[in-house]
């Protein structure tokens, strides 16, 4: 195998595992014993995660060209919290 492929495998495994762990941690926010949230807030989180995965897909199809995005709730949903059960 080439050095580039060896580097890819060496870096991909821990990075993907770190991303998967982070997604699992986001899932912990669904516990209504500890958190209150609205359906709109959940939708925003899920849309942000799906968008990030779609960006990664695009990067691989465009040979590494992508953009950095951050997540922030829209201001319209911050006052209307409900507990999802």
N, C-alpha and C positions, 0 to 999 in steps of 0.2 A: 504494500500500500504506500501511497505517497505521504510525505510529511504533512501536506495540507489536509489530507483526509484524516490522518492520525490526530491532528489538532482539532479538526471538526468533531470527531468522536469524543475526544478527551474533554472538550468544552461543552458539547451539546448535552451529554448525560447529566452533569450537575446543574446546568442552567435550566433544563426542562424539569428536573426534579424540584428545583427551587420554585419554579413557576407553579407547578402542581401543588406544592405545599402551601404557597401563598393563596391559591384559589380555595383550597380546603379551609384555610383560616378565614377567608371572607365568608365561607359557608357557615362558620360558627356564629356569625352575626344574626342568623335566622332564629336563634334560641330566644323565644318570647319571655323566658324567665329573666333574662338579663337586658333585653333590648326591645325598644319600640320603633316601629318603622311603618311607612306607608307603602301601599302597593306601587305608587309612582316612584318612590325611592328604590324599591327592589327592581323595578323595570329599568331605571337609569343605571343601576349597578350591572345588571345583566347585559344591557345594551353596550356598556363600556367594555365589558369582558369579551363579548362577541366581536365588537369592533376591533379590539386588540388582536384577537385571533385572526380575523380577516386581514388585518395589516401584515401579520407575519406571513400568511399565505401569499399575499401580494409581493412581499419582499422576496420570497423564494422564487416566485415566477418572474420577478424583475431583476434577479441576481443581486439582491442586497440593498436595493434602494427603498428606503422607508422613511417614516417620519415619527417623531416622538410626540406622544400625547399624554396628558395627565387627566385624572378624573376629578371632577368637582360636581356636587349636586347643583341643580338649577335652583335659584332662589325661590321659585314658586312653591317648592315642596317642603321647605324647611319648617313650616309652622303646623302642618297637618299630620302629626304622627299618630299611628294606630299600632296596636299590637297584633301581628299576624299569628294565627294559631292554626 
